[in-house]
Amino acid sequence: MGFLSLKFILILPIVLILYFAAGKREKYDLSKIVLIVSSMLFFLSYGTESFLLLLASCIFNLFWSGLLLKKKNKAILAAGIVINVLPLLAFKYLNFFAESITRLAGGEFNAVDIIAPVAISYYTFQMITWTVDSYRGETASVRVLDYLEYVWFFPRMIMGPITRQDEFVPQINEHKRYIADPENIATGFVWFTVGMSKKLLLASRYAGAGTYGFLMGSDLSMAEGWLCSIAYTFRIYLDFSGYCDMAAGVAKMFNIDIPKNFDSPYKAYSIGDFWKRWHISLTSFLRKYIYFPLGGNRKGKVRTYLNMLAIFVISGFWHGANWTFILWGALHGVLMVIERISDGFLKKIPKFLRVGATFILVNIGWIFFAAPDIGSAFTFIGEMFRPDNILPAAEFFDTFDMGTVPFIRFHLNLAIPAFYVLTFAALQLTKNIYEKKYKPNLRTALATAVLFVWSFLYANAVSDFIYFKF
């Protein structure tokens, strides 16, 4: 039962009504129970195995944090982190490690059939933050009910953002959070609708082009290579940020603010700036819980560069059990090191040129992220720079599925490039939705209603979110 299902749309208002009705009771415990139970049922809809695994993780970390609060011991902390990571390694990476070792030994590998627990990458990192915070004594005043709501809060459970307990728990103990706020509900619904339109009206249009690019392989033309790669670059942002907008919107309806996960990343003027804008909660986790404990930038330049490379390789590996993700992370790490070394020179370059160069580098990086294997990625990139076959084929234009519109059907070779230009202009010129105030009025209500209905008509034909598999 995802955000785009009719069942979710129908059940959400009921949960909101019960939540705010129960909030009139002392200490808001009944409201918290409503939200916890609703969240558990939401997660259960993704499968019993995934539910039981998260439940086991939840119970273990509650018990382990108690040990850490009683005895601040680094060995207990390390054991807690290892025990949290082991299920992630077993369920997500076992086949990868086994295959890599088998291939290295010259053998033939047969994959083991293992379930893929939903959201395990996200809640593993979230549980690590809880464990470390417990070691630091920061969870001592957190009640069990508050801990359960922190773990299970359904708007950000499946695909983030990764949230620390000190960002979440203080909010759910404020009286104002349990009083229905029409402005927050309206704002939340607008955010939800904008996110849904990003996914269903825009990201889905670009999905076919990315698939087409890897299917064609060495038969790609130069133009198709660039157009397909940029299509994926647009798609992955619109897809993931769309989900995060919906998650933030639903949370806002409950008067809860979750961390902003995107800040117009394709406006970035450097790779470092890109990672301040892209998947912000992951960047924050890696900095606080890995980069700084490794020494950060406090132990000399060489150690700083090695630490930077380490967190980007970890970031790549976190995304998926494939060498393509590791190479993608390493590429960003190397670019970050180059930027750090040549920072003085880069600052002299006009900002608009740096934005363009960053976009191109990020775009090329996404090819490794999307490719099924490293060979396919390099083949794809090679076609992008092979000038002997320049123009796109008619089949490329058909991947956008716009032929049902009469004017566009006969002008696809003009409409598709215009679609690219308008998308890029929108990503460069529009403000982040979180920067705007959405007050209830007739014009906003009508525009949101039209966009919501228009988007929802496409819901059944759209595949899962890209980041859902992570």
N, C-alpha and C positions, 0 to 999 in steps of 0.2 A: 504493500500500500504506500506508494510514493506520493510526493506532492502533486503530481500531475494526474492522479486518479480521481474519478468522480466520488469514490467512497471517502477519500480524504477531504474533499471540498465540502461534502455533506456533514461529516462528523466534526470538523473543526469548530463550527459555530456552537455545537452542543457542548463541546469541551470548554470553550470560552465561557459559556453561560454558567456551567457548573463551577468552574474555577472562581469566577467573580462572586457567585452566590455563596460559595463556601468561605470566601475570604472575609466575610463579616464575623466569623468566629475568632475567638481569642488565639493569638500566636500563629494564626493562619495555617495551622497544621492540617486542617481538612482540605484547604486549597492545595497544599503541597502534595497530599495523598492523591487528590484528583489528578494532578499533573504527573505524578510518578506512575500511577496505574495506567493512565492514558499513554504515557511514553512507553511503558513496558508492552502494552498491547500493540502499539505502533511497531515496535521492534520485532515483536513476535510474528507479525505479518510477513517478515522477511525470511522466516524459517526457524524451526525449533532448535536446530543445532547452533545457529548463530546466537539465538536468545540465551540458551543454556551456557554457552561459552562466555558471553558478557556477564551473565549472572554470577558465574564462578569467579571471574575476574573481579567483579564488584565486591563479592564477599571476601575474597583473599586480600584485596587491598585495604578494606576496612580493618581486617584483623592485623595486617602488617603495619599499617599506620599506627595502630595502638602500641605495637612493640617499639616502633621508632620514637614515639612520644614518651614512652617510659624509659627507654634507654637509647640515647643518641650515639649510635654505633655505626661506623662506616661499613663494617662487614655485613650488618643487617641491611643497611641501605643498598649495598652492592647486590646482595642476594635478592632483595625485592625487585631491583631493576632487571636482573637476569631472569627471574621467574616471570616477570611481565613480558619480557622479550621472547622467551622460549616458544609460547604458542604462535607468535607471529612468524618466527623462523620455521616452525614445524609446518604450519598450514600454508604459508605463502612462499617459502623459499626452499623447502626440502627438496623438491624436484629439481630446482635450479642448481643447488649445490651438488646433488647426486649426479646430475647430467654432466656438469662441468668436470667433476672428478673422473667420471667414467670416460668421457671423451678424451681427457688428458691422458688417461691410461691406455687409450686406443680401443676401448670396448664399445659395445652397442648398448644404448640406454633405452629402457622401457619405463615410461612415466608411471608413477603410482597415483591411483585415483584418490584424491584428497579433496574434502569439502573446502570451499572458499568462504570463510565466515565474513559476513557483511560488516564493514566498518572497522575491521580489526586493526588496520594501520592507524586510524584516527584515535580510537579509544586506548590503544597501547601507549601512544605518546601522551595522551591525557592522563592515563594512570601513572606514567612515569613522573609527570609534573606533580601529581598528588603525593607520590612516594617521597620525592625530593623535598617538597614543601613540608611534609610530615617530619622528615629528618631535621629540618630547620625550625621545627616547632610552630609553624604557621597554621597548622590545621587543628590545634589544640581546642579551640573554641567552637569548632564546627560540629553541629549536632548530626546524629545519624540520618535524620529525615532530610536535612540539608545536603548531606553527602549523597544520598540516593537521588535527590533531584538534580544535583550537579552531574552525576554520572549518566542519568537516563533522559535528561531534558531533550525531547524529541526533535525540536527544530534544527539543532546542530549535531544530532547524533550520528547520522549516516555519513555525511561528507564534510563535517566541520562547520565552522572553523574550530581549530584546537583551542580550548578555553581553559585558562587556569582557574583554580578555585577562588583566588582572591579577586578575580574579575567577575565572578558569578555569585558566590554565596552572599556577600554583603547586600546585593540587590534584593534577594528573596527574603530578607528580613526587614525590609522597609515597608511601612504601612501603605504608602502610596501605590505600591506595586499591586495591591489587591483591590483597588478601586478602578472600575472600568473607565477608561479614558477615551472618549470618542475621537479625539485628535490622533492618539496613538493607534487606535484601531484603523482609522482612515489612512494614516501614513503607512501602517503595516500592510494594508491591502494594496495600496499603490505600489509599494516596494515589491510585494509578491507578484503583482500583475506585470510590472516591468521585467522582473526576473523571468517570469513565464514567457513573455514575448521574446526576450533574448534567446531563450532556448528553442521555442517552437516556431517562431517566425523568421529568425535569422540564422542561428547556429545550424538548424536542421537543413537549411538551404545549401549550406557549404559542406555538409557531410559527404555528399556523393562525390565531390571533386577530389577530396583527400583520398578516398577509397580508389577512385579511378587512377590517380597518380601511381599508386603502388601496384595496381593490377597491370598497368601498361609497362612498367619497368623501363627497359632500354628503348622501348618504342615511343617514349614521351618526346614531344617536341620541346624546344627551349621555352616557348611561351607557356606551354602546359605545365612544365616543371615549376615555373615561378607562380603561375596562377593556382596550381594545386597546393603548393606549399603555403601560399598566403591564405588560401581557403581554410587550411587546417589551423593556421595561426589565428584567424578570425574565429573559427569554430570553437577551439578549445577555450578561448577567453569567454566568448558569449555563452558557452555551455556551462562552464564552471562558475563564472560570476553570476550567471542567471540563477543557478541553484543557491548560491550564497545570498543573493538578493531575496529570494523566496524564504530562505531560512531566517534571515534578519527580519523580514516582514512578519512572519508568523510569531517570532519571539517578541517583536514590538507590540503585537496585539495583546500579548500577556504582560505588557509593560516591562519587559526584560530586554536589555541591550546586550547583544553578543558582539565580539570583536569584529571590526571591519576587516574583511579579507582581501579586498581589492581597492586600489586607488588609481584608476586609469593607467594601467601598466604600460600601454603602448605610447604613452607620452614620455616615457623614460628617456633620459639623455645619456645613460650609461647602463652597463649590466648591474652595477651596484645599485643604481637608482631603480632599475627594474625590480630587483628583489626587495626593495622597500615598498613596492607597490603590488607585487604579485604574491598571492598566497601568504599574506602578511603574518598570519598566525603560525604557519610552519616556519617561516624565517625567524620569528620571535622565539619559537621553541628551540630551534637549532642554535641560535645565539646564546640564549640564557642557559640551556642545559647541556650543550656540547662545546660550543666555541669558547665561551668564557672558562669553563672548567679545564679545557685543554691549555689555557694560558692566554687566549685571545691575542691581543697585540702587545702584551706586556713583556714578552721574552725575546725581543729582537725581530728583525725583518724576516729572516729565513723561517723562524718558527711561526711567525704570523702567516706567511704565505702557505706553509704546510697545513696550518690549522684551517685556513680558508679552503684549501683544496679538500681537506678531510670532510668538512661539513657539506660541501657540494656533492662529493661522491656519496655520502650518506643520504643526502636529499634525493639523489638520483635513484639509489638502491631502494629507498623507502617507497618510491613510486611504483616499482615493479621488479619482478624477478626475471630480468633480462639484461644482457650486456649492453643493449641499446640505452637503457635508462642510466646505467653507470657511466657510459660514455657521454651521454647528455649532461649529467651532473658534472663530470670532469671537465667538459668543455666550458661550462659556465665558470667553474673554479679557475681554470687557466685564464679565461678572459678577465676575471676579477683581479687576478694577480698582475696581469699586464696593465690593467687600468691603474692599479695602485702604484706600480713602478713608474708609469708615464703620466701620472696625474697632472703635473705641472704643464706638460705639453698639451694634453687634451683640453685643458681649460681655455686655451687660446683659440680653439676651434669654435666657430659660431654654433650656437645651441641647436639651431634647426638641422644642421648637418649631423650633429651628434645624435639627435633624435632619429634621423633617417638611418644612420649607420647602426644604431642600437636595434632598431626594428628589423633590419636585414639580418643581423647576427642572431637575434632571438628567433627569427623566422627559420633560418638554417638549422638552428639548434632543435627546433620542434620536429624536424625531419627524423632525427635520431629517436626522439620521444615516440613518434608515431609508427616508425618502421618495425616490421616483424623481426628483422635481424639486421646486423651491421652491414652485411653485403648489400641488402636492398637499399639501405640509407645512402651508401656511397654511390650506388648506381643512380639513384634519384638525383643526388646532388650533381653528379657528372652530367646528367641530361640538362640540368639547369644552365650549364656553362658550355654546352655544345651547340654552336651556331649554325650547323648545317641543316637543321630542320626547325624552323622558327615558329610557324603559325599553328594555332590549336586546331584540332579536328572538330567536325560537327558533333561527334559523340561527346566531347568534353562539355559543350553547352547543354546537352540533354541531361547531364548529371544534376542540374539545378532544379529540374522538374517545374519549370515555369511555362511550359508550352500550353497550358490550359488557358492562359490569358491571351485573348486575340492579338492585341498589339505586340506583346512581347514574343508570341509564337513566331511572328514573321520578322522580328528584329532582335533575335537572341544575341547576335554578334555585337550589337550595340548595347543591349539592355544589361548583359552580364558584366561587361567592364564598368558600366555606370553603377551597377550594384556594388562592385568592389570600391569604387571611388566614394560613393555615399557612405558605405560602412566605415571606411578609413576616416573620412571627414567627421563622422559622428563620434568615433572613438577619440579623435583628437580635439574636437571643439566642444563637446557636451560636458557638463559638470557631472561629477559623481552624484548619484541619487541621494546619498546620505547628507549632502550639503544643502539640500533643498527642504523647505518646509511645505508640507501638504495639508492645508486646512480644508475642512469639509465645505464644499460649495458645489453648486449645480454643474458648473462647467467641468470641474475636476471629476465629479461623480460620473457624468456622461462619458467623458473621454476614457476614464478607467474602465467603465462597464463595457464600452465598445471594444477596447483593447483586450479585456479579459475574455469576452465571448469569442472574439476573432482568434485569439491564441488557443483557447480551449478546444475549438473545433478541430485542431490539428493534433490534439494530445494522444489519441489512440494510435496514430501512425508513426510516432516518434520513438526511437530507441532510447536505451538508458543513458544517463549522464556518463561522460568520459571518465570522470574521477570516481564514479561509483565502484569501479573494479579495483581501486586502490584501497 
